[in-house]
Amino acid sequence: MIPIETIQMWVHLIGNSGFPIAITIYLFMRFEKKIENLEAIILKLLDKREN
């Protein structure tokens, strides 16, 4: 279940900033974890290559 504070934050953000900005922030938050995972994999590959 999504906390009510999160829903209120999204409603406030959409009301003040507009839908496109809210979608952009949402996508950045989703991609952040994937980018961190990709970074970890690249660092592991570089470490293996150096050894």
C-alpha angles and dihedrals in degrees: 000000000000114000115248090236090061092050091048090050091053093047091049092047094050092046095051104031105027135247099281093055092048091051091048092053091047092052092047090053091051095046093047093076092046091050091050090052091048091050091052091051092049091050091051091050092049091049092051091048092053093052 
